[in-house]
Amino acid sequence: GTERNFTWYANTKEKGKFEFAKLNAEKDFKDATVLDATVIEETNKDGFSSNSVTLEGLKPDTEYMYRFSNGDAFSEVKTFKTGGKGDFSFFAAGDPQIGAGFEDEDEKGWDKTLKLLPELDPSASFLLSLGDQVNISDNERQYDAYINRDGFNGLTLAPIIGNHDSGNHAYTEHFKVPNVQDEGTTKAGSNYYYVYNNTLFICLNTNKADFAEHKATIEKAIAENPNVKWRVVTFHQPPYTVATHALDKDVLNIRANLVPILKENKIDLVLNGHDHVYTRTHVMDGTKPIIEWKDGENKEAPSEYVNPKGIIYVTTNSASGSKFYNIKNEDFEYSAVKNQEKIPNISNVKVTDNSIEVTTYRTS
């Protein structure tokens, strides 16, 4: 990726500045690029401003250093490294939802997950957080517990709006995303998309159930990026899941209305959260699972597919352990693998020119 967005909350109304440069041994900023922040003065937290900048023209495989300031107050110097142009990987986290259990415990669970990431995959390009970052959309203690973690040092975040994030503008003050669309707008924000190397990521705010709007975002993103290899769509509420939310009205509505749009636009992979359970579907031809039968018996679901003629959907379990939902005692024809061990999960996704591989880990 040639761009990065940064945001910071400051306990002052003084306009923010952001400096960045290629890392040098002295951490000398004399040749740094200096950006003036875009500032939101009236924020969710009294006396605080939200500052944001977009860094452009970044080079691949390069380590950068940065610092930001408001008036005379400077942050410490931090670093981040851009990935290369070829194969890449990222993490997918379901529902950290800090505050769904006990804030202190949830924070510790989330902390533990973030600290495992470099061990699992030190070269991952970003963390995709699939909605419900916090439990209460205007709770700054919960945002602080989510964002202000050592495990985020050097890590890029791509967040999705969950139903618990949706009721307040605090979300937009904390997370600056690219290609913000008018479609899918709730108080927290709207649809957006980005390209990373060979993959188009389309991020929908399904808290707004206007499927014509979601279709418009998908079609626009695809039209603007005709040469990508893969199309990944992410949104919070899963059309295919097996726990508490499996038969919810909004989930069935998404299945009936959004799934045909995904099929029509030849999406490869869909990543969801919301149901605090792990589910992977069979390859789905629209709403129909493509299942191989052997002697009239359903074979064990394969763990790999070659040139699948359809979409695979993965619903992620909680990445913090703040809340887990039990699998319903029902036969869900679309489900190839379901798992609930009440242990936080984190998924690692590796992308090459000819494969996408999703590996899900227990944080224990």
C-alpha positions as CSV (number, residue, x, y, z in Angstrom):
1,G,0.0,0.0,0.0
2,T,1.3,3.5,-0.9
3,E,-0.9,5.3,1.6
4,R,-1.6,5.2,5.3
5,N,-4.1,7.2,7.4
6,F,-3.4,8.3,11.0
7,T,-5.7,9.7,13.7
8,W,-5.0,10.9,17.2
9,Y,-7.2,12.3,20.0
10,A,-5.5,15.4,21.6
11,N,-6.5,17.0,24.9
12,T,-6.2,20.5,23.3
13,K,-7.8,22.4,20.4
14,E,-4.4,23.4,19.0
15,K,-4.1,22.3,15.4
16,G,-2.1,19.0,15.0
17,K,1.0,18.5,12.9
18,F,2.3,15.2,11.6
19,E,5.9,14.5,10.5
20,F,7.2,11.4,8.7
21,A,10.4,10.3,7.0
22,K,12.4,7.2,6.1
23,L,13.8,5.8,9.4
24,N,17.4,7.0,10.0
25,A,19.7,6.0,12.9
26,E,19.6,9.4,14.6
27,K,15.8,9.7,14.3
28,D,16.5,13.1,12.7
29,F,13.4,14.7,11.2
30,K,15.1,17.5,9.3
31,D,14.1,16.1,5.9
32,A,10.7,15.0,7.1
33,T,7.4,15.6,5.3
34,V,5.2,17.8,7.5
35,L,1.4,17.5,7.2
36,D,-1.2,19.7,8.8
37,A,-3.9,17.6,10.4
38,T,-7.6,17.8,9.5
39,V,-9.2,18.6,12.9
40,I,-12.6,17.8,14.4
41,E,-13.0,20.3,17.2
42,E,-16.2,19.1,18.8
43,T,-15.7,15.5,19.7
44,N,-17.2,12.7,21.8
45,K,-14.8,13.6,24.7
46,D,-15.1,17.1,26.1
47,G,-12.0,19.2,25.7
48,F,-10.5,16.8,23.1
49,S,-10.0,17.2,19.4
50,S,-9.6,14.5,16.7
51,N,-6.7,15.0,14.3
52,S,-6.2,13.0,11.1
53,V,-3.7,13.0,8.2
54,T,-3.2,10.9,5.0
55,L,0.3,9.9,4.1
56,E,0.8,9.4,0.3
57,G,3.6,8.2,-2.0
58,L,5.0,5.6,0.4
59,K,7.5,3.2,-1.0
60,P,7.2,-0.6,-0.6
61,D,9.4,-2.5,1.9
62,T,10.4,0.7,3.6
63,E,10.6,1.5,7.3
64,Y,9.3,5.0,8.2
65,M,9.4,7.0,11.4
66,Y,6.8,9.5,12.5
67,R,5.8,11.8,15.3
68,F,2.9,14.1,15.8
69,S,2.3,17.3,17.8
70,N,-0.3,19.8,19.0
71,G,1.4,23.0,19.8
72,D,4.5,22.3,21.9
73,A,3.4,18.8,22.9
74,F,5.2,16.1,20.8
75,S,4.4,12.4,20.7
76,E,7.2,9.9,21.1
77,V,8.8,8.8,17.8
78,K,7.2,5.6,16.4
79,T,7.9,3.5,13.3
80,F,6.0,1.4,10.8
81,K,7.1,-0.6,7.8
82,T,5.3,-0.9,4.4
83,G,5.0,-4.4,2.8
84,G,6.3,-5.5,-0.5
85,K,4.4,-5.6,-3.8
86,G,3.9,-9.4,-4.2
87,D,2.3,-12.0,-1.9
88,F,1.0,-10.5,1.4
89,S,-0.9,-11.5,4.5
90,F,-3.2,-9.9,7.1
91,F,-5.0,-10.8,10.3
92,A,-8.8,-10.9,10.7
93,A,-10.2,-10.3,14.2
94,G,-13.9,-10.8,15.2
95,D,-15.7,-8.6,17.7
96,P,-13.1,-7.5,20.3
97,Q,-16.2,-5.7,21.8
98,I,-14.3,-4.2,24.8
99,G,-16.9,-4.0,27.6
100,A,-19.1,-6.9,26.6
101,G,-17.6,-8.8,29.5
102,F,-15.6,-6.9,32.1
103,E,-13.6,-4.0,30.6
104,D,-10.4,-4.9,32.4
105,E,-10.6,-8.5,31.4
106,D,-11.6,-7.8,27.8
107,E,-8.7,-5.4,27.6
108,K,-6.3,-8.1,28.8
109,G,-7.7,-10.6,26.3
110,W,-7.4,-8.2,23.5
111,D,-3.9,-7.2,24.6
112,K,-2.9,-10.9,24.6
113,T,-4.2,-11.4,21.1
114,L,-2.4,-8.4,19.6
115,K,0.9,-9.4,21.3
116,L,0.6,-12.9,19.6
117,L,0.4,-11.4,16.1
118,P,4.2,-10.9,15.5
119,E,4.8,-14.5,16.7
120,L,2.2,-15.9,14.3
121,D,3.1,-13.8,11.2
122,P,5.7,-11.0,11.6
123,S,5.2,-9.8,8.1
124,A,1.4,-9.3,8.1
125,S,0.4,-6.0,6.4
126,F,-2.6,-5.1,8.6
127,L,-5.3,-6.1,11.0
128,L,-8.9,-6.3,9.7
129,S,-11.2,-5.8,12.7
130,L,-14.6,-7.1,11.8
131,G,-16.8,-4.7,13.8
132,D,-17.9,-4.2,17.4
133,Q,-14.6,-2.7,18.5
134,V,-16.3,-1.5,21.6
135,N,-19.5,-2.5,23.4
136,I,-20.9,1.0,23.9
137,S,-20.4,3.4,20.9
138,D,-19.7,6.5,22.9
139,N,-17.6,5.0,25.7
140,E,-14.1,6.5,25.6
141,R,-12.8,4.2,28.3
142,Q,-13.6,1.3,25.9
143,Y,-12.0,3.0,22.9
144,D,-8.9,3.7,24.9
145,A,-8.7,0.0,25.9
146,Y,-9.2,-1.0,22.3
147,I,-6.7,1.4,20.6
148,N,-4.1,2.2,23.2
149,R,-2.3,-1.1,23.2
150,D,1.4,-1.8,22.7
151,G,0.4,-4.5,20.3
152,F,-0.8,-1.8,17.8
153,N,2.7,-0.3,17.5
154,G,3.7,-0.5,13.9
155,L,0.4,-2.3,13.0
156,T,-2.1,-0.9,10.5
157,L,-5.8,-1.2,11.4
158,A,-8.7,-1.6,8.9
159,P,-11.9,-1.5,10.9
160,I,-15.5,-2.4,10.0
161,I,-18.5,-0.8,11.6
162,G,-20.4,-3.2,13.9
163,N,-23.9,-2.7,15.4
164,H,-22.3,-1.7,18.7
165,D,-20.1,0.9,17.0
166,S,-22.9,2.4,14.9
167,G,-24.8,4.7,17.2
168,N,-22.3,7.5,17.7
169,H,-19.8,9.6,15.7
170,A,-16.9,8.6,18.0
171,Y,-16.0,5.8,15.6
172,T,-15.1,8.3,12.8
173,E,-13.1,10.4,15.2
174,H,-10.9,7.5,16.1
175,F,-10.6,5.7,12.7
176,K,-9.8,7.4,9.4
177,V,-10.5,5.1,6.4
178,P,-9.9,5.6,2.6
179,N,-12.4,6.1,-0.2
180,V,-15.3,7.0,2.1
181,Q,-18.6,6.6,0.2
182,D,-21.9,8.2,0.7
183,E,-23.6,4.8,0.7
184,G,-24.2,2.8,3.9
185,T,-24.1,5.8,6.2
186,T,-25.0,5.6,9.9
187,K,-23.7,7.9,12.6
188,A,-20.5,6.0,12.8
189,G,-19.5,6.2,9.1
190,S,-20.2,4.5,5.8
191,N,-18.9,2.1,3.2
192,Y,-15.3,2.3,2.0
193,Y,-12.8,0.2,0.0
194,Y,-9.1,-0.1,-0.7
195,V,-6.7,-2.1,-2.9
196,Y,-3.8,-3.8,-1.3
197,N,-1.4,-5.3,-3.9
198,N,-3.6,-7.8,-5.9
199,T,-6.7,-7.6,-3.8
200,L,-9.7,-5.3,-3.6
201,F,-11.2,-5.0,-0.1
202,I,-14.8,-3.7,-0.1
203,C,-16.0,-2.8,3.4
204,L,-19.7,-2.4,3.9
205,N,-21.7,-0.8,6.8
206,T,-24.5,-3.4,7.0
207,N,-26.0,-1.6,10.0
208,K,-27.8,0.2,7.2
209,A,-29.9,-2.3,5.4
210,D,-30.1,-0.4,2.1
211,F,-28.9,-3.0,-0.4
212,A,-29.2,-0.8,-3.4
213,E,-26.6,1.4,-1.7
214,H,-24.3,-1.5,-1.0
215,K,-24.6,-2.7,-4.6
216,A,-23.6,0.8,-5.8
217,T,-20.4,0.7,-3.6
218,I,-19.5,-2.8,-4.8
219,E,-20.0,-2.0,-8.5
220,K,-18.1,1.3,-8.2
221,A,-15.1,-0.3,-6.4
222,I,-14.9,-3.1,-9.0
223,A,-15.3,-0.7,-11.9
224,E,-12.4,1.5,-10.6
225,N,-10.2,-1.5,-10.0
226,P,-10.6,-3.9,-13.0
227,N,-7.1,-5.4,-12.7
228,V,-7.1,-7.0,-9.3
229,K,-6.8,-10.8,-8.8
230,W,-9.1,-11.2,-5.8
231,R,-12.3,-9.5,-4.5
232,V,-12.8,-9.7,-0.7
233,V,-16.0,-8.2,0.9
234,T,-16.2,-7.6,4.6
235,F,-19.1,-6.5,6.8
236,H,-20.2,-7.2,10.3
237,Q,-23.5,-9.2,10.3
238,P,-22.9,-12.7,8.7
239,P,-25.3,-14.1,6.2
240,Y,-24.2,-17.6,7.1
241,T,-23.7,-18.4,10.8
242,V,-24.7,-21.1,13.3
243,A,-25.1,-19.4,16.8
244,T,-27.3,-16.9,18.5
245,H,-27.8,-14.6,15.5
246,A,-28.2,-17.3,12.9
247,L,-32.0,-16.7,12.4
248,D,-32.1,-13.0,13.2
249,K,-34.2,-10.9,10.8
250,D,-31.3,-8.7,9.8
251,V,-29.1,-11.7,9.1
252,L,-31.8,-13.4,6.9
253,N,-32.4,-10.1,5.2
254,I,-28.7,-9.8,4.3
255,R,-28.8,-13.4,3.0
256,A,-31.8,-12.8,0.8
257,N,-30.7,-9.4,-0.5
258,L,-26.9,-9.0,-0.3
259,V,-25.8,-12.5,-1.2
260,P,-27.2,-12.4,-4.8
261,I,-25.3,-9.1,-5.3
262,L,-22.1,-10.7,-4.1
263,K,-22.6,-13.6,-6.5
264,E,-23.4,-11.3,-9.4
265,N,-20.1,-9.4,-8.8
266,K,-18.0,-12.6,-8.5
267,I,-16.7,-12.0,-5.0
268,D,-14.2,-14.6,-3.8
269,L,-14.2,-14.4,-0.1
270,V,-16.5,-12.8,2.5
271,L,-15.4,-12.2,6.1
272,N,-17.9,-11.4,8.9
273,G,-18.1,-11.1,12.7
274,H,-21.2,-10.5,15.0
275,D,-22.1,-14.1,16.0
276,H,-19.0,-14.8,18.3
277,V,-18.6,-18.3,16.8
278,Y,-16.4,-19.8,14.1
279,T,-18.2,-20.8,10.9
280,R,-16.9,-21.6,7.5
281,T,-19.3,-22.3,4.7
282,H,-19.1,-24.8,1.9
283,V,-18.5,-23.0,-1.4
284,M,-21.8,-21.1,-1.9
285,D,-23.4,-20.7,-5.3
286,G,-25.6,-17.8,-4.2
287,T,-27.6,-19.3,-1.3
288,K,-27.0,-22.9,-2.4
289,P,-24.1,-24.9,-0.9
290,I,-22.0,-26.8,-3.4
291,I,-21.4,-30.1,-1.5
292,E,-19.6,-33.2,-2.8
293,W,-21.5,-36.3,-2.0
294,K,-20.0,-39.8,-1.8
295,D,-22.2,-42.9,-1.8
296,G,-25.1,-40.7,-0.8
297,E,-23.1,-39.6,2.3
298,N,-21.8,-36.0,3.0
299,K,-18.1,-36.4,3.0
300,E,-16.1,-34.4,5.5
301,A,-15.9,-30.8,4.3
302,P,-12.7,-30.4,2.3
303,S,-10.1,-28.0,3.8
304,E,-9.2,-26.7,0.3
305,Y,-10.9,-26.0,-3.0
306,V,-9.5,-25.7,-6.4
307,N,-11.2,-23.1,-8.7
308,P,-14.4,-23.0,-6.6
309,K,-17.4,-21.8,-8.6
310,G,-18.7,-19.6,-5.8
311,I,-18.0,-17.8,-2.6
312,I,-16.7,-18.9,0.8
313,Y,-17.9,-17.1,3.9
314,V,-16.0,-17.1,7.2
315,T,-17.6,-15.9,10.4
316,T,-15.0,-15.1,13.1
317,N,-15.2,-15.8,16.8
318,S,-14.3,-13.2,19.4
319,A,-10.7,-12.0,19.3
320,S,-10.7,-10.8,22.9
321,G,-12.9,-13.4,24.7
322,S,-15.3,-10.7,25.8
323,K,-18.3,-12.8,24.7
324,F,-19.0,-16.2,23.1
325,Y,-22.3,-17.5,21.7
326,N,-23.4,-21.2,21.7
327,I,-23.9,-23.1,18.5
328,K,-27.6,-23.8,17.9
329,N,-28.7,-27.4,17.8
330,E,-29.8,-27.3,14.2
331,D,-28.7,-28.6,10.9
332,F,-27.3,-25.7,8.9
333,E,-26.8,-27.0,5.4
334,Y,-24.4,-24.3,4.4
335,S,-22.0,-24.9,7.3
336,A,-18.8,-26.8,6.4
337,V,-17.0,-26.2,9.7
338,K,-18.3,-24.8,13.0
339,N,-16.4,-24.4,16.3
340,Q,-17.0,-22.9,19.7
341,E,-14.5,-23.7,22.4
342,K,-15.0,-20.4,24.2
343,I,-11.3,-19.5,23.6
344,P,-10.5,-16.2,21.7
345,N,-9.6,-16.7,18.0
346,I,-7.5,-14.8,15.5
347,S,-7.4,-15.6,11.7
348,N,-4.3,-15.2,9.5
349,V,-5.0,-14.7,5.8
350,K,-2.2,-15.3,3.3
351,V,-2.8,-14.1,-0.3
352,T,-0.8,-15.0,-3.4
353,D,-1.5,-14.7,-7.1
354,N,-3.2,-18.0,-7.1
355,S,-4.4,-18.7,-3.6
356,I,-6.1,-17.3,-0.5
357,E,-5.4,-19.3,2.7
358,V,-7.2,-18.7,6.0
359,T,-5.8,-20.2,9.1
360,T,-7.6,-19.6,12.4
361,Y,-5.7,-19.9,15.7
362,R,-6.8,-20.3,19.4
363,T,-5.0,-17.7,21.4
364,S,-4.4,-20.3,24.1
